[in-house]
Amino acid sequence: MTEVKEYDWNMLAGIGIVGGLIFIYAAYALNTMMNVTYFSFLGAVGAILAVVWGADAVRRICKYGIGTGVPSIGMLAFGMGLLATLLGLKIGDYAGVVYVGPVAALAIALIQGAIIGYLANAVLKMKIPTMQLGMIFIAGAASIILMGFTVTMAGTFTYGDMITKVFNTGFIAPLFMIGALPMLHPFNACLGPDEDQRRTLTLAVEASLLSTIMFGIFSIALINVVSSAITVVLGLIAWAYAYLAYFKKVKESGVPVVGTGLLPKKEA
């Protein structure tokens, strides 16, 4: 099989940051200008781009054999991302310019990730070469994922709406867990000597689309049925395509198994 060159993680970071913010801002701006919530699904598109970025960072850190650290590092990422997101959105709220919030949240998340990454290597002596930059990346990705899926559910990313519609309603729990899984699960599912970046990231897209469908269903309680239906239907169509793409990658990586019949009852 011809070896395929991996995507550079700096390139994926650029796509996750720029693309993620563009779609989050677009969803909020269109909803606000037209006084609707029909464009909330665009927040999920931004979140998916960040999921791919974060899932690649997780695989690069966890390739060094931290084992059960695959799921736990995802939880760490979302813990950092959630704190940074709340602080950043509050800064935008305090400044009276809501568009400042997501950028401030991302900046705080990146700084927080840098500090945690430094402590992991310098103090805890984990000595993982990709840890420093990887922690920066997963913290930033988590922040964008949280904001993107918040827009998907609530139609907005403002601090006040996040508190009243996501925290006070209890939807922060599924947002934290279902939002994190697409980022931490793919490498856990695909790890092994034949792990392939493209297959792993295809699974990340497929899993994030499942999350999109779930958040679309949750949005019935926060916005309206029509907006929810748009998100769910588009999510289902995209998920079916991503699932088939992932299944194709799995078959390409598989090996033929020759049937040999039942094992003999006793050795010859």
C-alpha positions as a printed Julia matrix, in Angstrom:
268×3 Matrix{Float64}:
   0.0     0.0    0.0
   1.33    3.44  -0.95
   2.18    5.53   2.1
   0.07    8.69   2.28
   1.64   11.83   3.69
   0.04   13.03   6.92
  -1.64   16.4    7.26
   0.57   18.84   9.17
  -0.9    19.66  12.56
  -0.11   23.35  12.17
  -2.23   23.36   9.01
  -5.06   21.62  10.87
  -4.7    24.19  13.65
  -5.11   27.0   11.14
  -8.22   25.4    9.68
  -9.66   24.73  13.14
  -9.05   28.26  14.4
  -9.92   30.32  11.33
 -12.69   28.06  10.04
 -14.12   27.45  13.49
 -14.38   31.14  14.35
 -15.75   32.08  10.93
 -18.64   29.62  11.17
 -19.4    30.53  14.79
 -19.48   34.23  13.95
 -21.49   33.59  10.78
 -24.14   31.64  12.69
 -24.49   34.33  15.34
 -24.45   37.23  12.85
 -27.04   35.69  10.52
 -29.32   34.7   13.39
 -29.07   38.19  14.9
 -29.47   40.2   11.69
 -32.44   38.15  10.46
 -33.92   37.63  13.94
 -34.09   33.86  13.44
 -32.26   30.78  14.69
 -32.22   28.83  11.43
 -28.48   29.27  10.95
 -27.52   27.68  14.27
 -26.28   24.59  12.44
 -23.31   26.64  11.2
 -21.98   26.58  14.75
 -21.7    22.8   14.44
 -19.62   23.18  11.27
 -17.17   25.35  13.19
 -17.11   22.81  16.02
 -16.41   19.95  13.59
 -13.38   21.76  12.15
 -12.09   22.2   15.7
 -12.79   18.53  16.47
 -10.52   17.46  13.6
  -7.81   19.8   14.88
  -8.16   18.55  18.45
  -8.4    14.85  17.52
  -5.13   15.1   15.61
  -3.44   16.78  18.58
  -4.73   14.04  20.9
  -3.29   11.31  18.66
   0.1    13.03  18.49
   0.33   13.32  22.28
  -1.06    9.87  23.08
   1.16    8.08  20.56
   3.8     8.2   23.27
   1.98    5.49  25.17
   0.13    7.25  27.98
  -2.52    4.54  27.64
  -5.63    5.43  29.65
  -4.6     9.05  29.21
  -6.45    9.1   25.88
  -9.9     9.74  27.43
  -8.54   11.64  30.42
  -6.6    14.08  28.26
  -9.85   14.88  26.46
 -11.51   15.67  29.77
  -8.52   17.83  30.73
  -8.83   19.68  27.42
 -12.51   20.41  27.99
 -11.9    21.49  31.56
  -9.37   24.03  30.3
 -11.57   24.99  27.37
 -14.66   25.54  29.5
 -12.92   27.84  31.98
 -11.3    29.82  29.17
 -14.58   30.05  27.25
 -16.52   31.41  30.21
 -13.84   33.99  30.99
 -13.43   35.03  27.36
 -17.16   35.4   26.74
 -17.48   37.37  29.98
 -14.77   39.74  28.73
 -16.82   40.32  25.58
 -19.92   40.85  27.71
 -18.1    43.27  30.03
 -16.64   45.2   27.09
 -20.06   45.46  25.49
 -18.77   43.92  22.25
 -19.96   40.31  22.02
 -17.77   39.6   18.99
 -14.7    40.01  21.21
 -15.78   37.04  23.33
 -14.83   34.05  21.13
 -11.41   35.49  20.24
 -10.71   36.27  23.91
 -11.86   32.77  24.89
  -9.56   31.16  22.33
  -6.59   33.3   23.38
  -7.07   32.43  27.05
  -7.43   28.73  26.2
  -4.18   28.74  24.2
  -2.31   30.46  27.05
  -3.79   28.05  29.59
  -2.78   25.09  27.44
   0.77   26.41  27.21
   1.01   26.65  31.0
  -0.41   23.16  31.58
   1.83   21.7   28.88
   4.89   23.28  30.48
   3.96   21.94  33.91
   3.36   18.45  32.48
   6.85   18.27  31.01
   8.9    20.43  33.39
   7.28   19.62  36.74
   5.6    16.23  36.28
   8.52   15.11  34.07
   6.31   13.41  31.47
   8.96   14.28  28.85
   6.62   13.93  25.88
   8.03   15.98  22.97
   4.6    16.89  21.6
   3.07   17.71  25.0
   3.75   21.46  25.06
   2.25   22.32  21.67
  -0.3    19.52  21.93
  -1.79   20.92  25.15
  -2.04   24.35  23.53
  -3.89   22.81  20.61
  -6.36   20.66  22.54
  -7.26   23.52  24.89
  -7.91   25.84  21.96
  -9.87   23.19  20.08
 -12.01   22.47  23.14
 -12.91   26.14  23.49
 -14.06   26.4   19.87
 -15.97   23.11  20.12
 -17.82   24.34  23.21
 -18.74   27.64  21.57
 -19.72   25.98  18.3
 -22.05   23.45  19.87
 -23.44   26.13  22.2
 -24.48   28.07  19.1
 -25.97   24.86  17.68
 -28.15   24.39  20.75
 -28.91   27.97  21.76
 -28.45   29.96  18.55
 -26.0    32.31  20.25
 -22.65   32.35  22.07
 -23.08   35.36  24.38
 -22.1    34.93  28.02
 -25.59   35.65  29.36
 -27.28   33.19  27.0
 -24.69   30.5   27.71
 -25.38   30.8   31.44
 -29.18   30.88  31.18
 -29.67   28.44  28.3
 -26.79   25.99  28.77
 -25.72   26.09  32.42
 -28.98   26.82  34.23
 -30.86   24.21  32.18
 -28.29   21.48  32.83
 -27.32   21.14  29.17
 -23.72   21.86  30.15
 -23.41   18.18  31.16
 -24.13   16.7   27.7
 -22.25   19.59  26.09
 -19.15   18.67  28.09
 -19.36   14.91  27.51
 -20.85   14.62  24.02
 -18.74   17.55  22.87
 -15.53   15.94  24.13
 -16.08   12.42  22.8
 -15.5    13.19  19.09
 -12.11   14.64  19.97
 -10.85   11.96  22.35
 -12.58    8.84  20.98
 -11.09    8.51  17.44
  -7.51    7.71  18.45
  -8.74    5.45  21.24
 -10.75    3.49  18.65
  -8.09    3.42  15.95
  -4.86    3.09  17.94
  -2.47    0.29  17.16
   0.51   -0.36  14.91
  -1.57    0.31  11.79
  -3.18    3.54  13.06
  -3.63    5.94  10.16
  -4.19    9.69  10.49
  -6.79    9.93   7.75
  -8.84    7.04   9.1
  -8.66    8.46  12.62
  -9.7    11.95  11.52
 -12.49   10.56   9.34
 -13.84    8.89  12.47
 -13.53   12.25  14.26
 -15.77   13.85  11.63
 -18.26   10.97  11.82
 -18.4    11.12  15.62
 -18.75   14.91  15.67
 -21.7    14.65  13.27
 -23.38   12.24  15.69
 -22.87   14.88  18.38
 -24.33   17.49  16.03
 -27.49   15.39  15.66
 -27.77   15.1   19.45
 -27.32   18.84  19.99
 -29.85   19.48  17.24
 -32.37   17.41  19.19
 -31.51   19.24  22.43
 -32.07   22.57  20.69
 -35.82   21.88  20.58
 -35.9    22.89  24.24
 -33.83   26.04  23.72
 -34.83   27.54  20.36
 -37.51   25.98  18.11
 -38.5    22.86  16.21
 -37.71   24.23  12.75
 -34.13   25.18  13.62
 -33.71   21.84  15.35
 -35.02   19.98  12.3
 -32.58   21.8   10.01
 -29.64   20.8   12.2
 -30.8    17.19  12.62
 -31.59   16.59   8.94
 -28.34   18.14   7.7
 -26.47   16.27  10.43
 -28.0    12.94   9.42
 -27.16   13.43   5.75
 -23.57   14.44   6.5
 -23.21   11.64   9.08
 -24.28    8.98   6.55
 -21.65   10.22   4.11
 -18.96   10.35   6.84
 -19.88    6.87   8.07
 -19.51    5.4    4.59
 -16.21    7.24   4.16
 -14.94    5.83   7.46
 -16.12    2.32   6.58
 -14.25    2.61   3.29
 -11.08    3.6    5.18
 -11.5     0.62   7.48
 -11.85   -1.78   4.55
  -8.79   -0.28   2.87
  -6.77   -0.89   6.03
  -8.13   -4.38   6.64
  -6.5    -7.68   5.77
  -8.17  -10.74   4.23
  -9.11  -13.51   6.64
  -9.08  -16.98   5.09
 -11.6   -19.43   6.49
  -9.89  -22.61   7.71
 -12.87  -24.37   9.24
 -13.23  -25.38  12.87
 -10.18  -26.15  14.96
  -9.51  -29.89  15.37
 -10.76  -31.44  18.6
  -7.29  -32.75  19.35
  -3.85  -32.21  17.91
  -2.69  -34.59  15.17
